[in-house]
Amino acid sequence: MTLLAIDTSSAYASIALHDGRSVIAEETWLAHRRHDDKLFPSIQALLTQSGVDVASLRLIAVAIGPGSFTGVRVGIAAAQGMARGSGARVIGVETLDVIAHPFAALGLRVCAIVPAGRGEHYAGMYRMRRGTFSRTTPILVGTVADLARRVGLDTLFAGEIDDATAAELRSALGERAIVPSQSALARRAGHLAELGWARAADGAAVDPAALEPLYVRPPAVRGPGGALVGDTRLAPVASALRGG
């Protein structure tokens, strides 16, 4: 049995195949806002080079956000369409979970972040507790400065972190901010595939029609200096909307 993983929830796109033991093929590229231009040809090429037929797909894992409104919709639509054609079940996985996953075994607090536009980021804090690595906060949204005010311990920051964001984190937090190299930060669908396979084993797979995106709306009101009005903490997600 083969699982296809699809992640188009931000500027990067990534796809992977998993056979239940390991990732057997994977591709990641910078798609900007044109995920659909290359997505289906890339999936077909990945299937062909791996000797996997579309009809043999039984599981499809897809990143459901938060992230790019258009990107999330492209990924979910692709997963639903391919699932209907193959009879596969689908597993929706939060993008922040995918980002944090490869750092689970390090024993560190992990902050996964995704660009949210307008100088803000979506974020979630992760820790290992009683043998389970999971998000320990609501989904958050705010600026790097907002986020830094929540950090009191050494924290590994993961996600799409450019040089300017990394510098801002280090300026605000000093040695408490651990930022891996760009190659280590790359979000790979292989990680999504591992999570999807494990969650399918726990019964998380659903009918394609039941798959829903997770959209996050940032707080709209800020003071003259850019801080959140009436709250110096990173704000929790305002809503998780059904279908937009």
Residue pairs with C-beta under 8 A, 6 or more apart in sequence:
1 19
1 20
1 56
1 58
1 59
2 17
2 18
2 19
2 24
2 52
2 56
2 57
2 58
2 59
3 17
3 18
3 19
3 20
3 57
3 58
3 59
3 60
3 61
3 193
3 196
3 197
3 200
4 15
4 16
4 17
4 43
4 47
4 57
4 59
4 60
4 61
4 82
4 88
4 193
5 14
5 15
5 16
5 17
5 18
5 60
5 61
5 62
5 189
5 190
5 192
5 193
5 196
6 15
6 39
6 43
6 60
6 61
6 62
6 63
6 75
6 78
6 79
6 189
6 192
7 13
7 14
7 15
7 62
7 63
7 75
7 95
7 98
7 187
7 189
7 192
8 31
8 35
8 39
8 63
8 68
8 71
8 72
8 74
8 75
8 78
9 63
9 64
9 65
9 66
9 67
9 68
9 71
9 72
9 75
9 95
9 114
10 67
10 68
10 71
10 95
10 114
10 115
10 160
10 187
11 30
11 31
11 32
11 33
11 68
11 71
11 115
11 160
12 28
12 29
12 30
12 31
12 160
12 186
12 187
13 28
13 29
13 30
13 31
13 35
13 38
13 39
13 42
13 71
14 26
14 27
14 28
14 29
14 187
14 188
14 189
14 192
15 26
15 27
15 39
15 42
15 43
15 46
15 189
16 23
16 25
16 26
16 27
16 46
16 188
16 189
16 190
16 192
16 193
17 23
17 24
17 25
17 26
17 46
17 47
17 50
17 52
17 193
18 24
18 190
18 193
18 194
18 196
18 197
20 197
23 190
23 193
23 194
24 50
25 46
25 49
25 50
26 46
26 188
26 189
26 190
27 42
27 45
27 46
27 189
28 186
28 187
28 188
28 189
29 38
29 42
31 37
31 38
31 39
31 71
33 68
33 70
33 71
35 70
35 71
35 74
35 75
36 74
36 78
39 74
39 78
40 78
43 78
43 82
47 53
47 54
54 82
54 85
54 86
55 85
55 86
55 87
56 86
57 82
57 83
57 86
57 88
58 86
58 87
58 88
58 89
59 88
59 89
59 90
59 91
59 196
59 197
59 200
59 205
60 79
60 82
60 83
60 86
60 88
60 89
60 90
60 91
60 196
61 79
61 90
61 91
61 92
61 93
61 192
61 193
61 195
61 196
61 197
61 199
61 200
62 75
62 76
62 78
62 79
62 90
62 91
62 92
62 93
62 192
62 211
63 72
63 75
63 92
63 93
63 94
63 95
63 98
63 192
64 72
64 75
64 76
64 92
64 93
64 94
64 95
64 211
64 212
64 213
64 214
65 72
65 94
65 95
65 213
65 214
65 215
65 216
66 72
66 94
66 95
66 96
66 114
66 116
66 122
66 139
66 141
66 214
66 215
66 216
66 237
67 95
67 114
67 122
69 215
69 244
72 213
72 214
72 215
73 213
73 244
76 92
76 211
76 213
79 90
79 208
79 211
80 90
80 208
80 209
80 211
82 88
83 89
83 90
83 208
84 208
88 208
89 200
89 205
89 206
89 207
89 208
90 205
90 206
90 207
90 208
90 211
91 196
91 199
91 200
91 204
91 205
91 206
92 206
92 211
92 212
93 192
93 195
93 196
93 199
94 124
94 135
94 139
94 214
95 114
95 122
95 187
96 112
96 113
96 114
96 122
96 123
96 124
96 135
96 139
96 159
97 112
97 135
97 195
98 187
98 191
98 192
98 195
99 112
99 113
99 114
99 158
99 159
99 187
100 110
100 112
100 124
100 126
100 133
100 135
100 158
101 133
101 191
101 194
101 195
102 158
102 184
102 188
102 191
103 110
103 126
103 156
103 158
103 180
104 110
104 126
104 128
104 133
106 156
107 128
108 154
108 155
108 156
108 178
109 125
109 126
109 127
109 153
109 154
109 155
109 156
110 125
110 126
110 127
110 155
110 156
110 157
110 158
111 123
111 124
111 125
111 126
111 147
111 151
111 155
111 156
111 157
111 158
112 123
112 124
112 126
112 158
112 159
113 121
113 122
113 123
113 147
113 157
113 158
113 159
113 160
113 161
114 121
114 122
114 123
114 159
114 160
115 121
115 122
115 160
116 122
116 141
116 216
116 218
118 218
119 143
119 226
120 141
120 142
120 143
120 218
121 141
121 142
121 143
121 144
121 147
121 159
121 165
122 139
122 140
122 141
122 216
122 237
123 139
123 140
123 141
123 142
123 147
123 234
124 135
124 137
124 138
124 139
124 140
125 135
125 136
125 137
125 140
125 150
125 155
126 133
126 134
126 135
126 136
127 133
127 134
127 136
129 136
137 236
138 236
138 237
139 214
139 216
139 236
139 237
140 147
140 150
140 234
140 235
140 236
140 237
141 216
141 217
141 218
141 219
141 234
141 235
141 236
141 237
141 238
142 218
142 219
142 228
142 234
142 235
143 226
144 165
144 168
144 169
144 172
145 168
145 172
145 226
145 227
146 227
146 228
146 232
146 233
146 234
146 235
147 234
148 169
148 172
148 173
148 177
149 232
149 233
149 234
150 233
150 234
151 173
151 176
151 177
152 176
153 176
154 175
154 176
154 178
155 173
155 176
155 177
155 178
156 178
156 179
156 180
157 166
157 169
157 177
157 178
157 179
158 180
158 185
159 185
159 187
160 185
160 187
161 169
161 179
161 185
166 179
169 177
169 179
170 177
170 179
179 185
199 205
212 242
212 243
213 241
213 243
213 244
214 240
215 239
215 240
215 241
215 244
216 237
216 238
216 239
216 240
217 237
217 238
217 239
217 241
218 235
218 238
219 228
219 235
219 238
221 228
221 229
222 228
222 229
223 229
228 235
